[in-house]
Amino acid sequence: MPRKDWTGSFVFPEEWVNRTILASKLIDPSWDVVEFGAGSANLNKFLKHSQRYLPTDLVQRDPSFQIVNLDETLKLGSNFDVGVAMGVLEYVSEVEFTLNEIARNLPNFVTTYCAAKSRLRKFILIRRFIGWKNHYTKKEFEDIVHQAGYKILTQNKLEDRFFYSQHIYKLQKSNV
């Protein structure tokens, strides 16, 4: 079923927890964290109690959440050391704009991206059916990351399907 509307009472799949655990291991324990598309805010369970954590999403799932639309100018209201977006960037309209906004606000960024394996029409249609709004290859995505001013510190393949491959990235602004 396509995941185009995140505002309802969507049940987040349990397998996403493993991806969240991997992300938590890429975050320095002294960093304050803002999570984009936090969903059920599982990341907070794997952080140190001393770390400040702000969950954000398109909807306010509980009072601790800040509403953030990554297709708009980013307004966090305070400073954080790292942003985290797991399974989110595929759903933004303008990845270049979003990564530039994140880089303007955050020196570090941990994210996943499901890169298109091909520009074949059938693969793009599958991505659109899922609700994904962009269709970059791995190289194109990494070029956008560099253009936003980030360098890739680590990357690991998480999943390989016939129409995409998903990687997790730890990024740092080049001037840090």
C-alpha positions in Angstrom: 0.0 0.0 0.0 1.4 3.4 -0.9 2.6 5.6 2.0 1.5 9.0 0.7 -0.3 10.2 3.8 1.6 10.1 7.1 -1.0 12.1 9.0 -3.2 9.1 10.0 -2.7 6.5 12.6 0.0 4.8 10.6 1.6 1.7 12.2 5.4 1.9 11.8 7.0 -1.4 10.8 9.1 -3.1 13.4 12.0 -3.6 10.9 12.5 0.1 10.8 13.8 -0.2 14.4 17.0 -2.0 13.2 17.7 0.9 10.8 17.2 3.3 13.7 19.6 1.4 15.9 22.2 1.7 13.1 21.6 5.4 12.9 22.0 5.8 16.7 25.4 4.2 16.5 26.6 7.0 14.1 25.6 9.7 16.5 28.2 11.1 18.9 26.9 10.7 22.5 27.7 14.4 23.2 25.5 15.6 20.3 22.0 17.1 20.6 19.7 15.5 18.0 16.8 16.7 15.9 15.0 13.9 14.0 13.1 14.7 10.8 10.1 12.4 10.1 10.5 11.0 13.6 7.3 8.9 13.4 7.1 7.0 16.6 10.3 8.7 17.9 12.1 5.3 18.4 15.5 7.0 18.0 15.2 8.6 21.4 15.2 5.1 23.0 18.7 4.6 21.8 20.3 7.9 22.8 21.9 8.9 26.0 19.7 10.5 28.6 22.0 13.5 28.5 21.3 14.1 24.8 18.7 16.7 23.9 16.3 15.2 21.4 13.7 16.9 19.3 11.3 14.8 17.2 9.8 16.5 14.2 7.3 15.4 11.6 4.6 16.6 9.3 2.1 16.3 12.1 2.3 16.7 15.9 2.1 13.1 17.1 2.4 14.3 20.7 3.3 17.5 22.5 7.0 16.9 22.3 6.9 17.0 18.4 7.6 20.1 16.4 5.9 20.3 13.0 8.5 20.5 10.2 7.9 20.2 6.5 11.2 19.5 4.8 9.9 21.1 1.5 9.9 24.5 3.3 12.5 26.7 4.9 13.8 25.0 8.1 13.0 26.8 11.3 14.3 24.8 14.3 14.3 27.5 17.0 17.5 26.3 18.6 20.9 24.7 17.8 21.5 21.0 17.4 24.6 19.1 16.5 23.1 16.5 14.2 20.0 15.9 12.2 18.6 12.5 11.4 16.3 11.5 8.6 15.6 7.8 8.1 13.4 6.9 5.1 12.4 10.5 4.6 14.3 12.2 1.8 12.5 10.0 -0.9 9.3 11.9 0.1 10.6 15.4 -0.3 10.0 17.3 -3.6 13.3 19.1 -3.8 16.2 17.2 -2.3 18.7 19.9 -3.2 16.7 22.6 -1.4 16.1 20.3 1.6 19.8 19.3 2.0 20.9 23.0 1.6 18.4 23.9 4.4 19.7 21.1 6.6 23.3 22.0 5.9 22.5 25.7 6.8 21.3 24.6 10.2 23.2 21.4 11.1 26.9 20.5 11.0 26.2 16.8 10.9 23.5 14.7 9.3 22.7 11.0 9.4 20.3 9.8 6.7 19.2 7.0 4.5 18.4 7.2 0.8 16.9 4.6 -1.5 18.7 5.3 -4.7 17.1 4.4 -8.1 19.0 1.7 -9.8 17.8 2.7 -13.2 15.9 5.5 -15.0 13.7 2.9 -16.7 10.1 4.0 -16.8 8.8 0.9 -14.9 11.2 1.6 -12.0 10.1 5.2 -11.8 6.5 4.2 -11.8 7.1 1.8 -8.9 8.8 4.6 -6.9 5.9 7.0 -7.6 3.4 4.3 -6.5 5.2 4.0 -3.2 4.8 7.7 -2.9 8.5 8.7 -3.5 8.8 12.1 -5.1 12.3 11.9 -6.4 14.3 9.3 -8.3 18.1 10.0 -7.9 20.7 7.4 -8.6 23.3 6.8 -5.8 25.8 9.0 -7.7 23.3 11.8 -8.2 22.3 11.7 -4.6 25.9 11.8 -3.4 26.6 14.7 -5.8 23.7 16.6 -4.2 25.1 15.9 -0.8 28.5 17.4 -1.8 26.9 20.4 -3.4 25.1 21.1 -0.1 28.5 21.3 1.6 28.6 17.9 3.3 31.3 15.3 3.0 30.4 11.6 3.4 32.2 10.2 6.4 30.6 6.7 6.2 28.1 4.9 4.1 26.8 1.4 4.3 24.3 -0.5 2.1 21.2 -1.5 4.1 19.0 -3.1 1.4 19.2 -4.1 -2.2 16.0 -4.5 -4.2 15.5 -4.8 -7.9 14.6 -1.1 -8.3 16.6 0.6 -5.6 19.4 0.2 -3.1 19.2 1.8 0.3 22.3 3.3 2.0 22.8 4.9 5.4 25.1 7.9 5.4 26.9 9.9 8.1 27.6 13.4 6.7 29.6 16.3 8.1 29.9 19.8 6.8 33.1 20.2 4.8 34.2 23.2 6.9 33.9 21.4 10.3 
